[in-house]
């Protein structure tokens, strides 16, 4: 991890497109972008914009970024539906279920 929102020992993430993700990492030149969603916000315009921005980002090696959307249990299908609706589903996108994920 190189950047993380609210993590004191790392800098806050920088904007990627119009939005700052929750997490940024670099894995051998491949940009990894992480964004947590608590469920209900999956239907918001801001979420669709984030999906578009983060899925179309390019890392330092020129390859498309990897995007991980983290959601609480029970929201995986809705997360995939939001990704599908944005037209951004590709091989570098994944939805991770995080038990206990709640809004802060």
Secondary structure by P-SEA (a helix, b strand, c coil): ccccccccccccccccccccccbbbbcccbbbbbbbbcccccccaaaaaaaaaaaacccccccbbbbbbbbcccaaaaaaaaaaaacccccccbbbbbcccccc
